[in-house]
Amino acid sequence: MKKDQIKSRFKEMKGNAKEVAGKVIEIREPGYPGNIQNAHGNIAAAYAALQNEYKKAG
């Protein structure tokens, strides 16, 4: 994994932790920061993986 992917996975993990905390204290709003951060981590990790594949091909 490259540096960008690792950072993205940490963002995803923090988002998951915030989601769990939100569920524990019963905050289930769709725009809750944990949900947003988790989605951002997923997208950023996918983008970093795509960049790595592009570099390997080129």
N, C-alpha and C positions, 0 to 999 in steps of 0.2 A: 504494500500500500504506500502510496505517496503521501507527502506532507498534507496536501489539500484534502485527501480522502480521510486522513486521520482526524483533522480538525472538524470535518463534516460529521464524522461518526460521533465525535464528542458532543457536537451540537445536538445530534439526534438523541444521544443518551440523556442529555440534560432536558430535552423536550419530553422524553418518556418519563423522567423522574417528576417533572412538573405536572404531567398528565395524571400520574398516580397520586401525587399530592392533592391535585384538584379533585380527584374522585373521592379521596379520603375525607376532604372537608366539604364535599358535595357541591363543587362548582363545576357545572357541566355546560357552560356556555360554548357555542361553536368557535368563538374567537379567542378562547382562553390561550394565553401565551404559550403554554406547553404544547398545545396542538399546533400552533403556528411554528414554533421552534422545531418541533419534530418534523414537520413537513419541509421546512427549510433545510434541515440536515439531510433528509432523503434526497432532495433535489440537488443540493450541493455535492453530495457524494456521487450521485449519478453523473453529474457534469464532470467531476474530477476523473472518474473512471473513463468517460468518453475522451477526455483530453489525453489520458495515458494511452488508450488504444490508438488514437490519432498519431501520437508521437512514435509508437511502435511501428505503425504502418508507413510512416513517412521517413 
